[in-house]
Amino acid sequence: MIKMANDNDTNFTSGFIIGGILGLVGGLVFAPRPGEETRAILTEASNEWREKAKDLTEFAKERIIEATNEGKRVADTLREEFEEKED
């Protein structure tokens, strides 16, 4: 279950990044602007992507912590069951 969630997160993140890059490139190719304006747009876009990457990183950290905690809970439960069977 945890592996499946991680796969979904990876697919989402990959799609998100690829879509953003393709959108940026498409916008630059099909809507050429003067150099100064293009640089301003690229600066703004890079700042937005930096913020999105920061948000995705924070989301990934939270998911890793959740998965780790769930793994610990499962391990504790299994250990308790095993100890009960030994007694």
N, C-alpha and C positions, 0 to 999 in steps of 0.2 A: 504494500500500500504506500509506504514511504517512497520507494523507488519510483512508483508511478507518478506520485506528486512531483518528485524531482524532475522526471522526464517532461512532464507538462510545463513546469516552470522553465526548464531549459528551452523547450520549443517556443514558448511564449517570448522569452527574452531574445532568442535568436531572431524570431520573426519581427519583433519590435525593432531591433537594431537594423536588420536588413531593410525593412520597410522605410525606416527613417533615412537611411543612406540613399536608397533609390529615390525617395521623394525629394531629397535635397539635390541630388544630381539632376533629376528630371527638371526641377525648378530652375536650376542654373542653365541647363541646356536650352530649354524652351522659352525662357524669359530673360534674355540677356539684358544686362544693365551696364551703366558706366562703372568703371573700376572702383571708384570710391563707394558707390552705393552697394555694389556686390560685396566689397569687404565688410561694410556695415552689416549687411544681411548675414554674411558668414559668421561674423563675430557674434551676432545675436543668436544665430542657430547653434553655434558651438556652446554658448552659455546655456541655452535651453537643454541641449543634449548632455552637457556636464551635470546639470541639475537632475535630469531624468536618470542618468547613470547613477548618481548619488542615491536617488530614491530607490532604484532597482537594487543597488547594493545593500541598502538598509533592509529592504524587503527580503532579500536572500538571506541576510544575517538572521533576521527574525525566524524565517522558515527553518534554517539550520538549527537554531536554538530549540524551536518547537519539536523538530524531528529528534534531536538529541534527548530532550526531556521525555518524549514518548518512548524512545528506545530504552532509556533508563527505567521507566515505569514497567515496560514489558519484561525487562531483565529481572527486576525486583520481584514481579509477580511469578515468573518462572522459577526463580530461586526459592521463593517461599513455598511454592507447590512441591518442588523437589525435596526441600527440607521436611515438609509434612509427610511425604511418602517415605522418607528415610526413617522417621520416628515410628 
